[in-house]
């Protein structure tokens, strides 16, 4: 079993739709949860960062962490064609150093 | 946040040669990392670059193949040695901010080995 599971998609939605992206994980030691957006031929861009459980909102983006279920989500409201990218979930633990585990990434296409 | 630059942005190299990739950060950070991302794949950690000591390599990566330097808290280099076509990939520098433990990435170096 992989430490982090993420559906690679692709996920295709019409402009204006609400997008839900999800990851599950197995290591209960993870404390830091991130979402990165990566456009083609670019480096990953840190989109959302959450410590421990709870919700975090930033504009059209909401990140949710449910540590009891080992499940994290990213919601994108009013999706735009410019949101078309690959979204990677990532999580880290500080035990024994600091190492980040990345999901496979979900390719999202928002159609105008 | 942290702003990271990498040089070169891309290169095409001959088999058997070496390429050194530079990474510069706009602020001092304790932890710097080097990742590889093969086409359509997620990120694989190559090593953690330690300032003042040898890098810490992940399983499957060795110092002879990927020597790393970290002369100070804002700069690091990764060398890909004795390249083969299997080394064709995107190489990414990453840092962890000391205060907030946020991890940022550089724009990447796209390497093609012919």
Interface residues (C-beta under 8 A of the other chain):
Chain A: X32 X34 X36 X41 X42 X43 X44 X45 X46 X49 X88 X90 X92 X94 X97 X98 X99 X100 X102 X103 X104 X105
Chain B: X1 X4 X31 X41 X42 X43 X45 X48 X56 X92 X96 X100 X101 X102 X103 X104 X105 X106 X107 X108 X110
